[in-house]
Amino acid sequence: MGFTIGGTRGISQIRSGSRRRGRTTEATAVAEYTGLWGWSVIPGARAAAGRCSCGDTGCAAPGAHPLDFALEVPPGATLDEAAKAWSEVPGAALMLPVGRAFDVLDVAAPAGHRAMVRMERMGLRLGPVSQTPEGRCQFLVAPGAAAGLPRLLYRMGWDDADLDLRCLGPGEHITAPPSDRGGLGPVRWLRAPSPDTAVAPPEARLLLGTLAYVCHRSP
């Protein structure tokens, strides 16, 4: 992975050459998320061999949580501001707070891929969609979905179904591409953000019926 674990300041040093290259890539991605899409970005921990760079040997989510000491990069930050912020935490993962600009519908990757195909055939508007190395698809939807999910499932008749579908809301975070998550590999975009979908992702109700259907039929 190129970093060592330990220390109260969390992320430790990556070899100088790769650190410079990685910092440029990370700072550019941070500036894109903050400047183009209007999202906040929070520096997150990384993991190697099951150990978290936060230094807590009992960490419950190695390499998959924000760093307590790191400052959030706010919406509108420039590339220079992003580079300065990330120079304080070289190698940090990019994490996005959920519940502000978007909530997240999280499903198993096979179901997520099938749902995307069905939605595109139906002409449904999709927002950004990412895939994690754990094999999950994450659909970004309008804020408020987490609070309204039980009611929506009830109204659609899926409230009693055994669905591998959950919604992430305020207080939770997702790892953003191109960062590594939990030492398992990078997160990647299946459908990258665009000016319209980043600012105004679709309402969860527009996608939920298809997601529930494919999740219910998945083995």
C-alpha positions as CSV (number, residue, x, y, z in Angstrom):
1,M,0.0,0.0,0.0
2,G,3.0,2.3,0.5
3,F,2.2,3.7,3.9
4,T,2.9,2.6,7.5
5,I,0.3,2.5,10.2
6,G,0.5,4.3,13.5
7,G,0.7,7.6,15.2
8,T,-2.0,9.9,16.6
9,R,-2.0,11.9,13.4
10,G,-3.4,9.1,11.4
11,I,-2.3,8.9,7.8
12,S,1.5,8.4,7.6
13,Q,3.9,8.9,4.8
14,I,3.8,7.3,1.3
15,R,7.0,7.0,-0.6
16,S,7.9,10.4,-1.9
17,G,7.4,9.8,-5.7
18,S,4.1,8.1,-5.4
19,R,3.0,10.5,-2.7
20,R,3.5,13.5,-5.1
21,R,1.6,11.7,-7.9
22,G,-1.2,10.6,-5.6
23,R,-1.5,14.0,-4.0
24,T,-2.0,15.6,-7.4
25,T,-4.6,13.0,-8.3
26,E,-6.4,13.3,-5.0
27,A,-6.4,17.1,-4.9
28,T,-7.8,17.2,-8.4
29,A,-10.6,14.8,-7.5
30,V,-11.3,16.8,-4.3
31,A,-11.5,20.0,-6.3
32,E,-13.8,18.4,-8.8
33,Y,-16.2,17.2,-6.1
34,T,-16.2,20.5,-4.3
35,G,-15.9,22.9,-7.2
36,L,-17.9,21.3,-9.9
37,W,-20.4,19.2,-8.0
38,G,-20.8,21.3,-4.8
39,W,-20.1,18.4,-2.4
40,S,-18.0,18.5,0.8
41,V,-15.1,16.1,1.0
42,I,-13.7,14.7,4.3
43,P,-10.2,13.0,4.5
44,G,-10.6,9.4,5.4
45,A,-8.5,6.6,6.8
46,R,-6.8,3.9,4.7
47,A,-6.1,0.3,5.5
48,A,-3.4,-2.3,4.8
49,A,-3.4,-5.9,6.0
50,G,-6.5,-5.3,8.0
51,R,-5.0,-2.4,10.0
52,C,-6.4,1.1,9.9
53,S,-4.2,4.2,9.5
54,C,-6.2,5.9,12.3
55,G,-3.9,4.0,14.7
56,D,-6.8,2.3,16.6
57,T,-6.0,-1.4,16.8
58,G,-9.7,-2.1,17.5
59,C,-11.0,0.1,14.7
60,A,-14.5,-1.2,13.7
61,A,-14.2,0.0,10.1
62,P,-10.5,-0.1,9.0
63,G,-9.9,2.2,6.1
64,A,-13.6,3.1,5.7
65,H,-14.2,6.1,8.0
66,P,-13.4,9.8,8.2
67,L,-10.3,10.9,10.2
68,D,-11.4,12.5,13.4
69,F,-8.7,15.2,13.3
70,A,-8.9,16.2,9.6
71,L,-10.8,19.3,8.4
72,E,-13.6,19.0,5.9
73,V,-13.0,20.6,2.5
74,P,-16.2,22.6,1.9
75,P,-18.2,23.0,-1.4
76,G,-16.6,25.5,-3.7
77,A,-13.0,24.8,-2.8
78,T,-10.5,25.5,-5.5
79,L,-7.7,23.2,-6.7
80,D,-5.2,25.2,-4.7
81,E,-7.3,25.0,-1.6
82,A,-7.9,21.2,-2.1
83,A,-4.1,20.7,-2.6
84,K,-3.3,22.6,0.6
85,A,-5.9,20.6,2.6
86,W,-4.6,17.3,1.3
87,S,-1.0,18.2,1.9
88,E,-1.9,18.0,5.6
89,V,-3.2,14.4,5.2
90,P,-1.1,12.8,2.4
91,G,-2.7,9.5,1.2
92,A,-6.0,10.1,2.8
93,A,-9.1,8.6,1.2
94,L,-11.8,10.8,-0.2
95,M,-15.0,10.5,1.8
96,L,-18.3,12.2,1.1
97,P,-20.9,13.0,3.8
98,V,-24.3,11.5,3.2
99,G,-27.5,13.4,4.0
100,R,-26.6,16.8,2.6
101,A,-26.5,16.9,-1.2
102,F,-27.6,13.3,-1.5
103,D,-28.7,10.1,0.3
104,V,-27.5,6.7,-1.0
105,L,-29.4,3.5,-1.9
106,D,-27.0,0.6,-1.4
107,V,-27.6,-2.8,-3.0
108,A,-25.5,-5.8,-4.0
109,A,-23.5,-5.2,-7.2
110,P,-25.3,-7.9,-9.4
111,A,-28.7,-6.5,-8.5
112,G,-27.4,-2.9,-9.0
113,H,-26.1,-3.7,-12.5
114,R,-29.4,-5.4,-13.5
115,A,-31.3,-2.4,-12.1
116,M,-29.3,0.1,-14.1
117,V,-30.0,-1.8,-17.4
118,R,-33.8,-1.9,-16.6
119,M,-33.8,1.8,-15.6
120,E,-32.1,2.8,-18.8
121,R,-34.5,0.8,-20.9
122,M,-37.4,2.4,-19.0
123,G,-35.9,5.9,-19.6
124,L,-35.6,6.6,-15.8
125,R,-33.3,9.4,-14.9
126,L,-30.3,8.1,-12.9
127,G,-28.0,10.0,-10.7
128,P,-24.3,9.1,-9.9
129,V,-23.8,5.4,-9.2
130,S,-20.6,3.9,-7.7
131,Q,-19.4,0.4,-7.0
132,T,-17.3,-0.6,-4.0
133,P,-14.7,-3.3,-3.8
134,E,-16.9,-5.2,-1.3
135,G,-19.4,-5.7,-4.2
136,R,-22.0,-3.0,-3.5
137,C,-23.6,-0.6,-5.9
138,Q,-24.4,2.8,-4.4
139,F,-27.1,5.0,-6.1
140,L,-27.0,8.6,-5.2
141,V,-30.5,10.0,-4.7
142,A,-32.1,13.1,-3.3
143,P,-31.7,13.8,0.4
144,G,-34.4,12.5,2.7
145,A,-34.5,9.0,1.2
146,A,-33.2,7.4,4.4
147,A,-35.9,8.8,6.5
148,G,-38.6,8.0,4.0
149,L,-37.5,4.6,2.9
150,P,-39.8,2.5,5.2
151,R,-42.8,4.5,4.1
152,L,-41.9,4.2,0.5
153,L,-41.4,0.4,0.7
154,Y,-44.7,0.1,2.5
155,R,-46.6,2.1,-0.2
156,M,-45.0,0.0,-2.9
157,G,-45.8,-3.3,-1.2
158,W,-42.2,-4.3,-0.5
159,D,-42.2,-3.7,3.2
160,D,-42.4,-7.4,4.1
161,A,-39.9,-8.5,1.4
162,D,-36.5,-9.8,2.3
163,L,-34.5,-7.2,0.4
164,D,-30.7,-6.7,0.4
165,L,-31.3,-3.0,0.1
166,R,-30.5,-0.3,2.6
167,C,-30.4,3.5,2.5
168,L,-27.6,5.6,3.9
169,G,-28.5,9.0,5.3
170,P,-27.3,11.8,7.6
171,G,-24.3,11.0,9.7
172,E,-23.0,8.3,7.3
173,H,-20.2,8.6,4.7
174,I,-19.2,6.9,1.5
175,T,-15.8,6.4,0.0
176,A,-15.5,8.3,-3.3
177,P,-13.6,7.3,-6.4
178,P,-10.7,6.9,-7.0
179,S,-10.0,6.1,-3.3
180,D,-9.2,2.7,-2.0
181,R,-11.8,1.3,0.6
182,G,-10.7,-0.8,3.5
183,G,-7.6,-2.1,1.7
184,L,-9.8,-4.0,-0.7
185,G,-9.3,-1.9,-3.8
186,P,-10.6,1.3,-5.3
187,V,-14.2,2.5,-5.5
188,R,-15.2,3.4,-9.1
189,W,-18.0,5.2,-10.8
190,L,-20.4,3.2,-12.9
191,R,-22.2,6.4,-13.8
192,A,-20.1,9.5,-13.0
193,P,-21.6,12.7,-11.7
194,S,-22.7,15.4,-14.1
195,P,-23.7,19.0,-13.5
196,D,-27.4,18.2,-13.3
197,T,-27.3,14.8,-11.4
198,A,-24.8,16.1,-8.8
199,V,-26.8,19.1,-7.9
200,A,-30.2,17.5,-8.2
201,P,-30.1,13.6,-8.0
202,P,-33.3,11.8,-8.6
203,E,-35.9,11.1,-6.0
204,A,-35.6,7.7,-4.4
205,R,-39.2,6.8,-5.2
206,L,-38.3,7.0,-9.0
207,L,-35.8,4.2,-8.6
208,L,-37.0,2.2,-5.7
209,G,-39.5,0.0,-7.4
210,T,-36.9,-1.3,-9.9
211,L,-34.3,-1.8,-7.2
212,A,-36.7,-3.6,-4.9
213,Y,-37.8,-5.9,-7.8
214,V,-34.3,-6.9,-8.8
215,C,-33.2,-7.3,-5.2
216,H,-36.2,-9.6,-4.5
217,R,-35.3,-11.7,-7.6
218,S,-31.6,-11.9,-6.8
219,P,-30.4,-15.3,-5.4
